[in-house]
Amino acid sequence: MANSRSARKRIRSSERKHLRNRAVKSAVRTKVIKARHALLEEGGAAGDAELHAAIRALDRAAEKGVLHRNNARRRKSRLASMAARLANVAEGAEGAAARSAAAGGAKGRSAKQPARAAAAKSAAKPAAKAPAAKAAAAKATAAAKPAARTPKSR
């Protein structure tokens, strides 16, 4: 526990700032997610309005010091580039696969890779559990041995 009055005050003020920062970060995340979803939908006007709201929220969070200014700039850049890619796709070939790729969907993963990763995980799990089972068996035998001993004679 803090010993001085100034340390106690610092704890109180940092707790207030923590709560405010957490609320602002949560609001920014919500607006960014809404903007992404609005951009992925077909409606252009709603997507632009949500994009503008997300950029405004990021700017305000950076201005308050909740987010680092470069972090806010990076997020705004990613949103804007996603909007530009989706606008280019809308002009050209219209398709779900093209929109997903423009939004950064599959990211070069093929359909076979998730199946391989799942198979590797399931094969690795029993091997990882085997040493734990051996350790449990060793503990059980060790616990049984002291009970079998005879007490020392004095």
FENGI-V913714 format. One record per backbone hydrogen bond with DSSP energy under -0.5 kcal/mol. NH is the residue of the N-H (numbers start at 1). CO is the residue of the C=O. E is the energy in kcal/mol with one decimal. If there is no record, write none. Layout:
BEGIN
nh:NH co:CO e:E
nh:NH co:CO e:E
END
This chain:
BEGIN
nh:8 co:4 e:-2.0
nh:9 co:5 e:-2.4
nh:10 co:6 e:-2.3
nh:11 co:7 e:-2.0
nh:12 co:8 e:-2.1
nh:13 co:9 e:-2.8
nh:14 co:10 e:-2.5
nh:15 co:11 e:-1.9
nh:16 co:12 e:-1.9
nh:17 co:13 e:-2.4
nh:18 co:14 e:-2.4
nh:19 co:15 e:-2.2
nh:20 co:16 e:-2.2
nh:21 co:17 e:-3.1
nh:22 co:18 e:-2.3
nh:23 co:19 e:-2.0
nh:24 co:20 e:-2.5
nh:25 co:21 e:-2.7
nh:26 co:22 e:-2.1
nh:27 co:23 e:-2.2
nh:28 co:24 e:-2.4
nh:29 co:25 e:-2.6
nh:30 co:26 e:-2.3
nh:31 co:27 e:-2.3
nh:32 co:28 e:-2.5
nh:33 co:29 e:-2.5
nh:34 co:30 e:-2.4
nh:35 co:31 e:-2.2
nh:36 co:32 e:-2.4
nh:37 co:33 e:-2.4
nh:38 co:34 e:-2.5
nh:39 co:35 e:-2.4
nh:40 co:36 e:-2.0
nh:41 co:37 e:-1.4
nh:47 co:43 e:-0.9
nh:48 co:44 e:-2.1
nh:49 co:45 e:-2.0
nh:50 co:46 e:-2.4
nh:51 co:47 e:-2.4
nh:52 co:48 e:-2.4
nh:53 co:49 e:-2.1
nh:54 co:50 e:-2.4
nh:55 co:51 e:-2.4
nh:56 co:52 e:-2.2
nh:57 co:53 e:-2.2
nh:58 co:54 e:-2.4
nh:59 co:55 e:-2.3
nh:60 co:56 e:-2.3
nh:61 co:57 e:-2.3
nh:62 co:58 e:-2.1
nh:63 co:59 e:-2.2
nh:64 co:60 e:-2.2
nh:65 co:61 e:-0.8
nh:66 co:61 e:-1.9
nh:67 co:61 e:-1.3
nh:72 co:68 e:-2.3
nh:73 co:69 e:-2.3
nh:74 co:70 e:-2.5
nh:75 co:71 e:-2.3
nh:76 co:72 e:-2.4
nh:77 co:73 e:-2.5
nh:78 co:74 e:-2.3
nh:79 co:75 e:-2.2
nh:80 co:76 e:-2.7
nh:81 co:77 e:-2.7
nh:82 co:78 e:-2.1
nh:83 co:79 e:-2.4
nh:84 co:80 e:-2.3
nh:85 co:81 e:-2.6
nh:86 co:82 e:-2.4
nh:87 co:83 e:-2.0
nh:88 co:84 e:-2.2
nh:89 co:85 e:-2.2
nh:90 co:86 e:-2.1
nh:91 co:87 e:-1.5
nh:92 co:88 e:-1.6
nh:95 co:93 e:-0.7
nh:99 co:95 e:-2.2
nh:100 co:96 e:-2.4
nh:101 co:97 e:-2.3
nh:102 co:98 e:-2.2
nh:103 co:99 e:-1.9
nh:104 co:101 e:-0.9
nh:105 co:100 e:-3.4
nh:109 co:106 e:-1.3
nh:114 co:110 e:-0.6
nh:115 co:111 e:-0.6
nh:116 co:112 e:-1.9
nh:117 co:113 e:-2.5
nh:118 co:114 e:-2.1
nh:119 co:115 e:-2.1
nh:120 co:116 e:-2.4
nh:121 co:117 e:-2.1
nh:122 co:118 e:-2.3
nh:123 co:119 e:-1.9
nh:124 co:120 e:-1.8
nh:125 co:121 e:-1.8
nh:126 co:122 e:-0.9
nh:127 co:123 e:-0.7
nh:128 co:124 e:-1.8
nh:129 co:125 e:-1.8
nh:130 co:126 e:-1.4
nh:131 co:127 e:-0.7
nh:132 co:128 e:-0.6
nh:133 co:129 e:-2.2
nh:134 co:130 e:-2.2
nh:135 co:131 e:-2.3
nh:136 co:132 e:-2.2
nh:137 co:133 e:-2.2
nh:138 co:134 e:-2.2
nh:139 co:135 e:-2.2
nh:140 co:136 e:-2.1
nh:141 co:137 e:-2.1
nh:142 co:138 e:-2.2
nh:143 co:139 e:-2.3
nh:144 co:140 e:-1.4
nh:145 co:141 e:-1.6
nh:146 co:142 e:-1.1
nh:147 co:143 e:-0.7
nh:148 co:144 e:-1.1
nh:148 co:145 e:-0.7
nh:149 co:145 e:-0.9
END
